[in-house]
Amino acid sequence: MDQQIHTVRHDTLRPILPKTCRFVDTTAVGNMQTQANAHVNRLLTENEACEYLRVRPRQLFNWRMSGLVPFIRIGRAIRFRVSDLDAAVDRMTINPIQPVASAGQTSNPAHGHDLV
């Protein structure tokens, strides 16, 4: 059997594609990524940061004074980056999810070693 190779121009390809195939608008994808990055780097006021973290202003103040939460001073105003708040919460996490022990081994946290 002879196989024939056909070259198809882009403008003729669109009508023959099934309706389930879609062309991706790369500019829209780029805009969504830019908006996501802008959200992460957005500066929040103290009240917005409290709402974001769901803590009282005094708690945020204590974390700021103890160095747990980084902040930015703009004149008299205090601002917080969303990414800094997320990183601070990650650092304060007590029990991060641990990987499951492989079959045949059980973990004994009281002794700090694995039993076979």
N, C-alpha and C positions, 0 to 999 in steps of 0.2 A: 504494500500500500504506500502510495506517495502521500506525504503530508504537505499541505500547502500552508505557507506562512503568509498571512495577510497583515498589512499595516493599516491601522484604522486611525483616522484623525480624531482628536479629542471631541470636536463638535458633533461628529457623527456617532460617537459612543453613547452619549446621553440618552437618545431615544430608544436604544435597544436594551438598556439595562432594566432588570425587573424593578418594580416599585419599591422593593425592600432595600435595594442598594441606594445609598445616599452619598453624595460628595460632602466631605467635611470642610466647612468654612474655617480655614486656619486662622483667620483674623479674629473670629469669634472665640476660638480656643485660647488664643494669645491674650485677648481681653479678659477672659475668665481667670487666667493665671495671674494677670496683673492685678485684678481686683482681689484675688485671694492673698497675694503678697502685700497689697495695700492694707488689708484687714489685719494681717499679722504684725505689720510695722506701725499700725495706727497708734497714736498717743491717746491715752485715756486720762480723764480728770480723776481726782481721788474718788468722787462719788461713782463715776462710771466703773472704776476699778473695783470698788466695793460691790457693786451690783454684779459685775462679771465674775468675781470670786465668791459672791454670796457670803460676805463677811461684814461685820460692823466696821465703821471708820476707825474705831479705837484699835481693833485687831490689825488692820492694815497699817496704822501708824506704828504699832509695836513691831511688826515685821519689818517695816522700813527702817526704824531706828536700830534694830538688831542686825541689819544687813541681810536679812533673808530675801527681801524683795528689792531689786534695784529700781531706782527712780531717776527722773530727769528734772532738774530745776531750771525753769525758764522765768527769770525774774523772781517774783514771789510764788509763782505757780508751780505746783508739783504735777508731773505727768508720768505715766507708766506705759511701757510698750506691752502689747498683748503677748508677744513672744517671750518677754521677760517674766510676765506673770505665769504663763504656762510652764516655763522652765523652773520657776520657783516652786510651783505646786508639785512638779515632778520630783524635785529635790526633797520636798517634805513628805513624800509618799513613804509610809512606814513599811508596808509589806508588798513590794512589787511582785507581780506574778512570776513564779519560778517555773522553769521548764520541768516537765514530768520526768521522773527518774526512769531509767531504762528498765526493761523487764528483768526480773530477778534481783533487783536491788531495791531496798526500801531505805528511806532516809530517817534518821533519828536525830531531830534537832536538839534534843537535850544533851547529847554527847558530841554533837558537831561532826559526826562522821557517818559514812554509809555502811550499812550492814549487808553482807552477802548471804 
